[in-house]
Amino acid sequence: DGLKQDWYGTVWMNPPYGKFTPDWMEKFIEHGDGIALVFARTDTKWFQEHCVRADALLFGKGRLAFYKNGEKGGNAASGSLFVACGEKSVEALRNSNLGFFVEL
């Protein structure tokens, strides 16, 4: 359980989506170093309480596609949001072409 483990260095976090997203986002923001991939649900309490405390956000272009054995399957059910904390992670998002970048 990643919520019970100590986190070190720069992390990549793609939490299980659902009722525990706020817990994952709180731990991520408190850790302060990494990139999280979550649904772009700006209307949710967890977005308004946690994502706005990040250093940068990147709203993905379109919806993520899923691949299995090199073949494209379905798409994500919603748009995606990359959340960055820390200079290295902010730079990674700023230099990507994955979507609309906002530095906070």
DAMO-V221403 format. One record per backbone hydrogen bond with DSSP energy under -0.5 kcal/mol. NH is the residue of the N-H (numbers start at 0). CO is the residue of the C=O. E is the energy in kcal/mol with one decimal. If there is no record, write none. Layout:
# DAMO-V221403
nh->[NH;NH]
co->[CO;CO]
e->[E;E]
This chain:
# DAMO-V221403
nh->[3;4;10;12;12;20;23;24;25;26;27;28;29;30;31;33;34;35;36;37;37;39;40;41;43;47;48;49;50;50;51;52;53;54;55;56;57;58;59;59;60;65;67;70;72;75;79;80;81;82;82;83;84;89;90;91;92;93;94;95;99;100;101;103]
co->[0;0;32;10;34;17;19;20;21;22;23;24;25;26;27;84;10;82;12;35;80;78;38;39;40;43;44;45;45;46;46;49;50;83;83;101;81;99;57;79;97;73;70;67;65;63;61;37;57;35;80;55;33;85;86;87;88;89;90;92;58;98;56;54]
e->[-1.5;-0.8;-2.0;-0.5;-2.7;-1.8;-2.0;-2.7;-2.3;-2.0;-2.5;-2.8;-2.4;-2.2;-2.2;-2.6;-2.3;-2.6;-2.8;-0.5;-2.5;-2.5;-1.9;-1.0;-1.7;-2.1;-2.2;-2.2;-0.9;-0.6;-1.2;-1.9;-1.7;-2.3;-1.6;-2.9;-2.4;-2.6;-0.7;-2.4;-2.6;-2.8;-2.4;-2.0;-4.0;-2.7;-0.6;-3.1;-2.8;-2.7;-0.5;-2.8;-2.4;-2.3;-2.5;-1.8;-2.0;-2.8;-2.3;-1.2;-2.3;-0.6;-3.1;-2.4]
